[in-house]
Amino acid sequence: MSREELLALPTTTTVEVAARALGLGRTRAYQLAKLGRFPCKTIRIGASYRVITADLQRLLEHHPTAR
């Protein structure tokens, strides 16, 4: 995911999009979210998980090799 794509994300994004930015597989990303161990803040809305984009951006700024 490019820096421009990352900056264009809405306030929250899907676990799939965040996983792609972090280089994680979809299944592993959902496992981490369900365990409360996803590398950045997630919120649960009904049966779905959303990732706080600002947290994702901060994580990638501090650990650019996570991409």
mmCIF file of the N, C-alpha and C atoms, coordinates in Angstrom:
data_MODEL
# 
_entry.id   MODEL 
# 
loop_
_atom_site.group_PDB 
_atom_site.id 
_atom_site.type_symbol 
_atom_site.label_atom_id 
_atom_site.label_alt_id 
_atom_site.label_comp_id 
_atom_site.label_asym_id 
_atom_site.label_entity_id 
_atom_site.label_seq_id 
_atom_site.pdbx_PDB_ins_code 
_atom_site.Cartn_x 
_atom_site.Cartn_y 
_atom_site.Cartn_z 
_atom_site.occupancy 
_atom_site.B_iso_or_equiv 
_atom_site.pdbx_formal_charge 
_atom_site.auth_seq_id 
_atom_site.auth_comp_id 
_atom_site.auth_asym_id 
_atom_site.auth_atom_id 
_atom_site.pdbx_PDB_model_num 
ATOM 1   N N  . MET A 1 1  ? 0.854   -1.174  0.000  1.00 0.00 ? 1  MET A N  1 
ATOM 2   C CA . MET A 1 1  ? 0.000   0.000   0.000  1.00 0.00 ? 1  MET A CA 1 
ATOM 3   C C  . MET A 1 1  ? 0.898   1.235   0.000  1.00 0.00 ? 1  MET A C  1 
ATOM 4   N N  . SER A 1 2  ? 0.599   2.153   -0.879 1.00 0.00 ? 2  SER A N  1 
ATOM 5   C CA . SER A 1 2  ? 1.418   3.365   -0.976 1.00 0.00 ? 2  SER A CA 1 
ATOM 6   C C  . SER A 1 2  ? 1.064   4.347   0.144  1.00 0.00 ? 2  SER A C  1 
ATOM 7   N N  . ARG A 1 3  ? 1.946   5.294   0.353  1.00 0.00 ? 3  ARG A N  1 
ATOM 8   C CA . ARG A 1 3  ? 1.710   6.333   1.370  1.00 0.00 ? 3  ARG A CA 1 
ATOM 9   C C  . ARG A 1 3  ? 0.450   7.124   1.025  1.00 0.00 ? 3  ARG A C  1 
ATOM 10  N N  . GLU A 1 4  ? 0.254   7.400   -0.261 1.00 0.00 ? 4  GLU A N  1 
ATOM 11  C CA . GLU A 1 4  ? -0.921  8.154   -0.700 1.00 0.00 ? 4  GLU A CA 1 
ATOM 12  C C  . GLU A 1 4  ? -2.214  7.379   -0.405 1.00 0.00 ? 4  GLU A C  1 
ATOM 13  N N  . GLU A 1 5  ? -2.187  6.076   -0.655 1.00 0.00 ? 5  GLU A N  1 
ATOM 14  C CA . GLU A 1 5  ? -3.360  5.242   -0.359 1.00 0.00 ? 5  GLU A CA 1 
ATOM 15  C C  . GLU A 1 5  ? -3.642  5.232   1.138  1.00 0.00 ? 5  GLU A C  1 
ATOM 16  N N  . LEU A 1 6  ? -2.590  5.131   1.934  1.00 0.00 ? 6  LEU A N  1 
ATOM 17  C CA . LEU A 1 6  ? -2.735  5.115   3.383  1.00 0.00 ? 6  LEU A CA 1 
ATOM 18  C C  . LEU A 1 6  ? -3.332  6.423   3.890  1.00 0.00 ? 6  LEU A C  1 
ATOM 19  N N  . LEU A 1 7  ? -2.857  7.537   3.355  1.00 0.00 ? 7  LEU A N  1 
ATOM 20  C CA . LEU A 1 7  ? -3.365  8.847   3.780  1.00 0.00 ? 7  LEU A CA 1 
ATOM 21  C C  . LEU A 1 7  ? -4.796  9.103   3.319  1.00 0.00 ? 7  LEU A C  1 
ATOM 22  N N  . ALA A 1 8  ? -5.223  8.413   2.272  1.00 0.00 ? 8  ALA A N  1 
ATOM 23  C CA . ALA A 1 8  ? -6.578  8.599   1.739  1.00 0.00 ? 8  ALA A CA 1 
ATOM 24  C C  . ALA A 1 8  ? -7.630  7.745   2.440  1.00 0.00 ? 8  ALA A C  1 
ATOM 25  N N  . LEU A 1 9  ? -7.223  6.895   3.369  1.00 0.00 ? 9  LEU A N  1 
ATOM 26  C CA . LEU A 1 9  ? -8.176  6.021   4.054  1.00 0.00 ? 9  LEU A CA 1 
ATOM 27  C C  . LEU A 1 9  ? -9.124  6.837   4.935  1.00 0.00 ? 9  LEU A C  1 
ATOM 28  N N  . PRO A 1 10 ? -10.356 6.349   5.116  1.00 0.00 ? 10 PRO A N  1 
ATOM 29  C CA . PRO A 1 10 ? -11.290 7.022   6.028  1.00 0.00 ? 10 PRO A CA 1 
ATOM 30  C C  . PRO A 1 10 ? -10.853 6.851   7.491  1.00 0.00 ? 10 PRO A C  1 
ATOM 31  N N  . THR A 1 11 ? -11.604 7.410   8.406  1.00 0.00 ? 11 THR A N  1 
ATOM 32  C CA . THR A 1 11 ? -11.274 7.381   9.837  1.00 0.00 ? 11 THR A CA 1 
ATOM 33  C C  . THR A 1 11 ? -11.065 5.974   10.360 1.00 0.00 ? 11 THR A C  1 
ATOM 34  N N  . THR A 1 12 ? -11.887 5.052   9.924  1.00 0.00 ? 12 THR A N  1 
ATOM 35  C CA . THR A 1 12 ? -11.687 3.635   10.242 1.00 0.00 ? 12 THR A CA 1 
ATOM 36  C C  . THR A 1 12 ? -11.647 2.870   8.936  1.00 0.00 ? 12 THR A C  1 
ATOM 37  N N  . THR A 1 13 ? -10.994 1.729   8.977  1.00 0.00 ? 13 THR A N  1 
ATOM 38  C CA . THR A 1 13 ? -10.898 0.893   7.788  1.00 0.00 ? 13 THR A CA 1 
ATOM 39  C C  . THR A 1 13 ? -11.119 -0.558  8.175  1.00 0.00 ? 13 THR A C  1 
ATOM 40  N N  . THR A 1 14 ? -11.202 -1.391  7.191  1.00 0.00 ? 14 THR A N  1 
ATOM 41  C CA . THR A 1 14 ? -11.438 -2.807  7.456  1.00 0.00 ? 14 THR A CA 1 
ATOM 42  C C  . THR A 1 14 ? -10.160 -3.502  7.909  1.00 0.00 ? 14 THR A C  1 
ATOM 43  N N  . VAL A 1 15 ? -10.342 -4.638  8.541  1.00 0.00 ? 15 VAL A N  1 
ATOM 44  C CA . VAL A 1 15 ? -9.197  -5.449  8.949  1.00 0.00 ? 15 VAL A CA 1 
ATOM 45  C C  . VAL A 1 15 ? -8.421  -5.896  7.713  1.00 0.00 ? 15 VAL A C  1 
ATOM 46  N N  . GLU A 1 16 ? -9.121  -6.193  6.627  1.00 0.00 ? 16 GLU A N  1 
ATOM 47  C CA . GLU A 1 16 ? -8.447  -6.629  5.400  1.00 0.00 ? 16 GLU A CA 1 
ATOM 48  C C  . GLU A 1 16 ? -7.506  -5.560  4.859  1.00 0.00 ? 16 GLU A C  1 
ATOM 49  N N  . VAL A 1 17 ? -7.972  -4.318  4.824  1.00 0.00 ? 17 VAL A N  1 
ATOM 50  C CA . VAL A 1 17 ? -7.143  -3.215  4.313  1.00 0.00 ? 17 VAL A CA 1 
ATOM 51  C C  . VAL A 1 17 ? -5.947  -3.001  5.227  1.00 0.00 ? 17 VAL A C  1 
ATOM 52  N N  . ALA A 1 18 ? -6.177  -2.982  6.537  1.00 0.00 ? 18 ALA A N  1 
ATOM 53  C CA . ALA A 1 18 ? -5.081  -2.801  7.489  1.00 0.00 ? 18 ALA A CA 1 
ATOM 54  C C  . ALA A 1 18 ? -4.076  -3.952  7.389  1.00 0.00 ? 18 ALA A C  1 
ATOM 55  N N  . ALA A 1 19 ? -4.584  -5.157  7.221  1.00 0.00 ? 19 ALA A N  1 
ATOM 56  C CA . ALA A 1 19 ? -3.702  -6.315  7.088  1.00 0.00 ? 19 ALA A CA 1 
ATOM 57  C C  . ALA A 1 19 ? -2.811  -6.179  5.854  1.00 0.00 ? 19 ALA A C  1 
ATOM 58  N N  . ARG A 1 20 ? -3.399  -5.730  4.757  1.00 0.00 ? 20 ARG A N  1 
ATOM 59  C CA . ARG A 1 20 ? -2.619  -5.532  3.529  1.00 0.00 ? 20 ARG A CA 1 
ATOM 60  C C  . ARG A 1 20 ? -1.520  -4.506  3.756  1.00 0.00 ? 20 ARG A C  1 
ATOM 61  N N  . ALA A 1 21 ? -1.846  -3.405  4.455  1.00 0.00 ? 21 ALA A N  1 
ATOM 62  C CA . ALA A 1 21 ? -0.851  -2.371  4.732  1.00 0.00 ? 21 ALA A CA 1 
ATOM 63  C C  . ALA A 1 21 ? 0.280   -2.901  5.613  1.00 0.00 ? 21 ALA A C  1 
ATOM 64  N N  . LEU A 1 22 ? -0.052  -3.840  6.498  1.00 0.00 ? 22 LEU A N  1 
ATOM 65  C CA . LEU A 1 22 ? 0.936   -4.384  7.432  1.00 0.00 ? 22 LEU A CA 1 
ATOM 66  C C  . LEU A 1 22 ? 1.643   -5.633  6.906  1.00 0.00 ? 22 LEU A C  1 
ATOM 67  N N  . GLY A 1 23 ? 1.176   -6.150  5.785  1.00 0.00 ? 23 GLY A N  1 
ATOM 68  C CA . GLY A 1 23 ? 1.776   -7.358  5.246  1.00 0.00 ? 23 GLY A CA 1 
ATOM 69  C C  . GLY A 1 23 ? 1.319   -8.622  5.954  1.00 0.00 ? 23 GLY A C  1 
ATOM 70  N N  . LEU A 1 24 ? 0.131   -8.567  6.555  1.00 0.00 ? 24 LEU A N  1 
ATOM 71  C CA . LEU A 1 24 ? -0.447  -9.731  7.231  1.00 0.00 ? 24 LEU A CA 1 
ATOM 72  C C  . LEU A 1 24 ? -1.474  -10.399 6.328  1.00 0.00 ? 24 LEU A C  1 
ATOM 73  N N  . GLY A 1 25 ? -1.648  -11.683 6.502  1.00 0.00 ? 25 GLY A N  1 
ATOM 74  C CA . GLY A 1 25 ? -2.708  -12.388 5.806  1.00 0.00 ? 25 GLY A CA 1 
ATOM 75  C C  . GLY A 1 25 ? -4.055  -12.106 6.453  1.00 0.00 ? 25 GLY A C  1 
ATOM 76  N N  . ARG A 1 26 ? -5.115  -12.273 5.690  1.00 0.00 ? 26 ARG A N  1 
ATOM 77  C CA . ARG A 1 26 ? -6.467  -11.990 6.173  1.00 0.00 ? 26 ARG A CA 1 
ATOM 78  C C  . ARG A 1 26 ? -6.834  -12.837 7.395  1.00 0.00 ? 26 ARG A C  1 
ATOM 79  N N  . THR A 1 27 ? -6.586  -14.133 7.319  1.00 0.00 ? 27 THR A N  1 
ATOM 80  C CA . THR A 1 27 ? -6.952  -15.031 8.407  1.00 0.00 ? 27 THR A CA 1 
ATOM 81  C C  . THR A 1 27 ? -6.209  -14.662 9.684  1.00 0.00 ? 27 THR A C  1 
ATOM 82  N N  . ARG A 1 28 ? -4.914  -14.448 9.577  1.00 0.00 ? 28 ARG A N  1 
ATOM 83  C CA . ARG A 1 28 ? -4.112  -14.090 10.755 1.00 0.00 ? 28 ARG A CA 1 
ATOM 84  C C  . ARG A 1 28 ? -4.572  -12.750 11.338 1.00 0.00 ? 28 ARG A C  1 
ATOM 85  N N  . ALA A 1 29 ? -4.890  -11.808 10.478 1.00 0.00 ? 29 ALA A N  1 
ATOM 86  C CA . ALA A 1 29 ? -5.339  -10.497 10.950 1.00 0.00 ? 29 ALA A CA 1 
ATOM 87  C C  . ALA A 1 29 ? -6.624  -10.627 11.770 1.00 0.00 ? 29 ALA A C  1 
ATOM 88  N N  . TYR A 1 30 ? -7.576  -11.432 11.276 1.00 0.00 ? 30 TYR A N  1 
ATOM 89  C CA . TYR A 1 30 ? -8.812  -11.623 12.032 1.00 0.00 ? 30 TYR A CA 1 
ATOM 90  C C  . TYR A 1 30 ? -8.564  -12.380 13.334 1.00 0.00 ? 30 TYR A C  1 
ATOM 91  N N  . GLN A 1 31 ? -7.653  -13.334 13.318 1.00 0.00 ? 31 GLN A N  1 
ATOM 92  C CA . GLN A 1 31 ? -7.314  -14.044 14.552 1.00 0.00 ? 31 GLN A CA 1 
ATOM 93  C C  . GLN A 1 31 ? -6.778  -13.056 15.595 1.00 0.00 ? 31 GLN A C  1 
ATOM 94  N N  . LEU A 1 32 ? -5.871  -12.193 15.179 1.00 0.00 ? 32 LEU A N  1 
ATOM 95  C CA . LEU A 1 32 ? -5.300  -11.200 16.097 1.00 0.00 ? 32 LEU A CA 1 
ATOM 96  C C  . LEU A 1 32 ? -6.371  -10.234 16.609 1.00 0.00 ? 32 LEU A C  1 
ATOM 97  N N  . ALA A 1 33 ? -7.267  -9.804  15.729 1.00 0.00 ? 33 ALA A N  1 
ATOM 98  C CA . ALA A 1 33 ? -8.333  -8.889  16.143 1.00 0.00 ? 33 ALA A CA 1 
ATOM 99  C C  . ALA A 1 33 ? -9.238  -9.552  17.180 1.00 0.00 ? 33 ALA A C  1 
ATOM 100 N N  . LYS A 1 34 ? -9.604  -10.804 16.940 1.00 0.00 ? 34 LYS A N  1 
ATOM 101 C CA . LYS A 1 34 ? -10.480 -11.516 17.876 1.00 0.00 ? 34 LYS A CA 1 
ATOM 102 C C  . LYS A 1 34 ? -9.817  -11.728 19.227 1.00 0.00 ? 34 LYS A C  1 
ATOM 103 N N  . LEU A 1 35 ? -8.500  -11.892 19.224 1.00 0.00 ? 35 LEU A N  1 
ATOM 104 C CA . LEU A 1 35 ? -7.757  -12.082 20.474 1.00 0.00 ? 35 LEU A CA 1 
ATOM 105 C C  . LEU A 1 35 ? -7.407  -10.758 21.158 1.00 0.00 ? 35 LEU A C  1 
ATOM 106 N N  . GLY A 1 36 ? -7.725  -9.642  20.496 1.00 0.00 ? 36 GLY A N  1 
ATOM 107 C CA . GLY A 1 36 ? -7.362  -8.329  21.041 1.00 0.00 ? 36 GLY A CA 1 
ATOM 108 C C  . GLY A 1 36 ? -5.880  -8.046  20.906 1.00 0.00 ? 36 GLY A C  1 
ATOM 109 N N  . ARG A 1 37 ? -5.221  -8.693  19.921 1.00 0.00 ? 37 ARG A N  1 
ATOM 110 C CA . ARG A 1 37 ? -3.776  -8.557  19.761 1.00 0.00 ? 37 ARG A CA 1 
ATOM 111 C C  . ARG A 1 37 ? -3.384  -7.966  18.406 1.00 0.00 ? 37 ARG A C  1 
ATOM 112 N N  . PHE A 1 38 ? -4.347  -7.377  17.708 1.00 0.00 ? 38 PHE A N  1 
ATOM 113 C CA . PHE A 1 38 ? -4.011  -6.733  16.436 1.00 0.00 ? 38 PHE A CA 1 
ATOM 114 C C  . PHE A 1 38 ? -3.035  -5.600  16.739 1.00 0.00 ? 38 PHE A C  1 
ATOM 115 N N  . PRO A 1 39 ? -2.048  -5.346  15.874 1.00 0.00 ? 39 PRO A N  1 
ATOM 116 C CA . PRO A 1 39 ? -0.988  -4.382  16.197 1.00 0.00 ? 39 PRO A CA 1 
ATOM 117 C C  . PRO A 1 39 ? -1.439  -2.931  16.362 1.00 0.00 ? 39 PRO A C  1 
ATOM 118 N N  . CYS A 1 40 ? -2.660  -2.596  15.993 1.00 0.00 ? 40 CYS A N  1 
ATOM 119 C CA . CYS A 1 40 ? -3.170  -1.249  16.247 1.00 0.00 ? 40 CYS A CA 1 
ATOM 120 C C  . CYS A 1 40 ? -4.622  -1.354  16.718 1.00 0.00 ? 40 CYS A C  1 
ATOM 121 N N  . LYS A 1 41 ? -5.164  -0.241  17.167 1.00 0.00 ? 41 LYS A N  1 
ATOM 122 C CA . LYS A 1 41 ? -6.480  -0.248  17.804 1.00 0.00 ? 41 LYS A CA 1 
ATOM 123 C C  . LYS A 1 41 ? -7.584  -0.692  16.848 1.00 0.00 ? 41 LYS A C  1 
ATOM 124 N N  . THR A 1 42 ? -8.393  -1.626  17.330 1.00 0.00 ? 42 THR A N  1 
ATOM 125 C CA . THR A 1 42 ? -9.562  -2.081  16.582 1.00 0.00 ? 42 THR A CA 1 
ATOM 126 C C  . THR A 1 42 ? -10.809 -1.853  17.432 1.00 0.00 ? 42 THR A C  1 
ATOM 127 N N  . ILE A 1 43 ? -11.913 -1.697  16.761 1.00 0.00 ? 43 ILE A N  1 
ATOM 128 C CA . ILE A 1 43 ? -13.200 -1.626  17.454 1.00 0.00 ? 43 ILE A CA 1 
ATOM 129 C C  . ILE A 1 43 ? -14.125 -2.653  16.807 1.00 0.00 ? 43 ILE A C  1 
ATOM 130 N N  . ARG A 1 44 ? -14.999 -3.181  17.605 1.00 0.00 ? 44 ARG A N  1 
ATOM 131 C CA . ARG A 1 44 ? -15.948 -4.157  17.091 1.00 0.00 ? 44 ARG A CA 1 
ATOM 132 C C  . ARG A 1 44 ? -17.305 -3.486  16.963 1.00 0.00 ? 44 ARG A C  1 
ATOM 133 N N  . ILE A 1 45 ? -17.885 -3.612  15.791 1.00 0.00 ? 45 ILE A N  1 
ATOM 134 C CA . ILE A 1 45 ? -19.217 -3.069  15.529 1.00 0.00 ? 45 ILE A CA 1 
ATOM 135 C C  . ILE A 1 45 ? -20.057 -4.242  15.047 1.00 0.00 ? 45 ILE A C  1 
ATOM 136 N N  . GLY A 1 46 ? -20.921 -4.713  15.914 1.00 0.00 ? 46 GLY A N  1 
ATOM 137 C CA . GLY A 1 46 ? -21.701 -5.906  15.591 1.00 0.00 ? 46 GLY A CA 1 
ATOM 138 C C  . GLY A 1 46 ? -20.768 -7.093  15.425 1.00 0.00 ? 46 GLY A C  1 
ATOM 139 N N  . ALA A 1 47 ? -20.829 -7.717  14.282 1.00 0.00 ? 47 ALA A N  1 
ATOM 140 C CA . ALA A 1 47 ? -19.975 -8.878  14.016 1.00 0.00 ? 47 ALA A CA 1 
ATOM 141 C C  . ALA A 1 47 ? -18.690 -8.504  13.286 1.00 0.00 ? 47 ALA A C  1 
ATOM 142 N N  . SER A 1 48 ? -18.510 -7.221  12.963 1.00 0.00 ? 48 SER A N  1 
ATOM 143 C CA . SER A 1 48 ? -17.321 -6.824  12.198 1.00 0.00 ? 48 SER A CA 1 
ATOM 144 C C  . SER A 1 48 ? -16.326 -6.045  13.058 1.00 0.00 ? 48 SER A C  1 
ATOM 145 N N  . TYR A 1 49 ? -15.108 -6.030  12.581 1.00 0.00 ? 49 TYR A N  1 
ATOM 146 C CA . TYR A 1 49 ? -14.032 -5.287  13.229 1.00 0.00 ? 49 TYR A CA 1 
ATOM 147 C C  . TYR A 1 49 ? -13.611 -4.148  12.318 1.00 0.00 ? 49 TYR A C  1 
ATOM 148 N N  . ARG A 1 50 ? -13.320 -3.008  12.922 1.00 0.00 ? 50 ARG A N  1 
ATOM 149 C CA . ARG A 1 50 ? -12.789 -1.857  12.190 1.00 0.00 ? 50 ARG A CA 1 
ATOM 150 C C  . ARG A 1 50 ? -11.471 -1.459  12.841 1.00 0.00 ? 50 ARG A C  1 
ATOM 151 N N  . VAL A 1 51 ? -10.555 -0.972  12.031 1.00 0.00 ? 51 VAL A N  1 
ATOM 152 C CA . VAL A 1 51 ? -9.246  -0.542  12.507 1.00 0.00 ? 51 VAL A CA 1 
ATOM 153 C C  . VAL A 1 51 ? -9.207  0.981   12.461 1.00 0.00 ? 51 VAL A C  1 
ATOM 154 N N  . ILE A 1 52 ? -8.702  1.580   13.538 1.00 0.00 ? 52 ILE A N  1 
ATOM 155 C CA . ILE A 1 52 ? -8.570  3.033   13.602 1.00 0.00 ? 52 ILE A CA 1 
ATOM 156 C C  . ILE A 1 52 ? -7.410  3.433   12.685 1.00 0.00 ? 52 ILE A C  1 
ATOM 157 N N  . THR A 1 53 ? -7.717  4.180   11.643 1.00 0.00 ? 53 THR A N  1 
ATOM 158 C CA . THR A 1 53 ? -6.722  4.530   10.631 1.00 0.00 ? 53 THR A CA 1 
ATOM 159 C C  . THR A 1 53 ? -5.559  5.330   11.217 1.00 0.00 ? 53 THR A C  1 
ATOM 160 N N  . ALA A 1 54 ? -5.820  6.249   12.136 1.00 0.00 ? 54 ALA A N  1 
ATOM 161 C CA . ALA A 1 54 ? -4.738  7.046   12.729 1.00 0.00 ? 54 ALA A CA 1 
ATOM 162 C C  . ALA A 1 54 ? -3.731  6.134   13.439 1.00 0.00 ? 54 ALA A C  1 
ATOM 163 N N  . ASP A 1 55 ? -4.209  5.104   14.121 1.00 0.00 ? 55 ASP A N  1 
ATOM 164 C CA . ASP A 1 55 ? -3.309  4.147   14.779 1.00 0.00 ? 55 ASP A CA 1 
ATOM 165 C C  . ASP A 1 55 ? -2.479  3.387   13.752 1.00 0.00 ? 55 ASP A C  1 
ATOM 166 N N  . LEU A 1 56 ? -3.120  2.981   12.678 1.00 0.00 ? 56 LEU A N  1 
ATOM 167 C CA . LEU A 1 56 ? -2.420  2.272   11.611 1.00 0.00 ? 56 LEU A CA 1 
ATOM 168 C C  . LEU A 1 56 ? -1.336  3.159   11.007 1.00 0.00 ? 56 LEU A C  1 
ATOM 169 N N  . GLN A 1 57 ? -1.665  4.413   10.745 1.00 0.00 ? 57 GLN A N  1 
ATOM 170 C CA . GLN A 1 57 ? -0.686  5.344   10.178 1.00 0.00 ? 57 GLN A CA 1 
ATOM 171 C C  . GLN A 1 57 ? 0.490   5.562   11.130 1.00 0.00 ? 57 GLN A C  1 
ATOM 172 N N  . ARG A 1 58 ? 0.204   5.726   12.421 1.00 0.00 ? 58 ARG A N  1 
ATOM 173 C CA . ARG A 1 58 ? 1.289   5.908   13.413 1.00 0.00 ? 58 ARG A CA 1 
ATOM 174 C C  . ARG A 1 58 ? 2.195   4.686   13.455 1.00 0.00 ? 58 ARG A C  1 
ATOM 175 N N  . LEU A 1 59 ? 1.600   3.510   13.467 1.00 0.00 ? 59 LEU A N  1 
ATOM 176 C CA . LEU A 1 59 ? 2.378   2.279   13.502 1.00 0.00 ? 59 LEU A CA 1 
ATOM 177 C C  . LEU A 1 59 ? 3.307   2.196   12.290 1.00 0.00 ? 59 LEU A C  1 
ATOM 178 N N  . LEU A 1 60 ? 2.791   2.504   11.127 1.00 0.00 ? 60 LEU A N  1 
ATOM 179 C CA . LEU A 1 60 ? 3.603   2.410   9.913  1.00 0.00 ? 60 LEU A CA 1 
ATOM 180 C C  . LEU A 1 60 ? 4.666   3.502   9.845  1.00 0.00 ? 60 LEU A C  1 
ATOM 181 N N  . GLU A 1 61 ? 4.421   4.655   10.450 1.00 0.00 ? 61 GLU A N  1 
ATOM 182 C CA . GLU A 1 61 ? 5.438   5.714   10.505 1.00 0.00 ? 61 GLU A CA 1 
ATOM 183 C C  . GLU A 1 61 ? 6.600   5.286   11.389 1.00 0.00 ? 61 GLU A C  1 
ATOM 184 N N  . HIS A 1 62 ? 6.293   4.609   12.500 1.00 0.00 ? 62 HIS A N  1 
ATOM 185 C CA . HIS A 1 62 ? 7.322   4.174   13.451 1.00 0.00 ? 62 HIS A CA 1 
ATOM 186 C C  . HIS A 1 62 ? 8.019   2.904   13.017 1.00 0.00 ? 62 HIS A C  1 
ATOM 187 N N  . HIS A 1 63 ? 7.328   2.092   12.210 1.00 0.00 ? 63 HIS A N  1 
ATOM 188 C CA . HIS A 1 63 ? 7.876   0.801   11.759 1.00 0.00 ? 63 HIS A CA 1 
ATOM 189 C C  . HIS A 1 63 ? 7.636   0.672   10.262 1.00 0.00 ? 63 HIS A C  1 
ATOM 190 N N  . PRO A 1 64 ? 8.330   1.473   9.450  1.00 0.00 ? 64 PRO A N  1 
ATOM 191 C CA . PRO A 1 64 ? 8.064   1.466   8.005  1.00 0.00 ? 64 PRO A CA 1 
ATOM 192 C C  . PRO A 1 64 ? 8.313   0.112   7.344  1.00 0.00 ? 64 PRO A C  1 
ATOM 193 N N  . THR A 1 65 ? 9.078   -0.778  7.967  1.00 0.00 ? 65 THR A N  1 
ATOM 194 C CA . THR A 1 65 ? 9.335   -2.086  7.379  1.00 0.00 ? 65 THR A CA 1 
ATOM 195 C C  . THR A 1 65 ? 8.137   -3.015  7.558  1.00 0.00 ? 65 THR A C  1 
ATOM 196 N N  . ALA A 1 66 ? 7.120   -2.592  8.309  1.00 0.00 ? 66 ALA A N  1 
ATOM 197 C CA . ALA A 1 66 ? 5.920   -3.417  8.503  1.00 0.00 ? 66 ALA A CA 1 
ATOM 198 C C  . ALA A 1 66 ? 5.124   -3.533  7.206  1.00 0.00 ? 66 ALA A C  1 
ATOM 199 N N  . ARG A 1 67 ? 5.383   -2.663  6.232  1.00 0.00 ? 67 ARG A N  1 
ATOM 200 C CA . ARG A 1 67 ? 4.647   -2.697  4.961  1.00 0.00 ? 67 ARG A CA 1 
ATOM 201 C C  . ARG A 1 67 ? 5.064   -3.838  4.135  1.00 0.00 ? 67 ARG A C  1 
# 
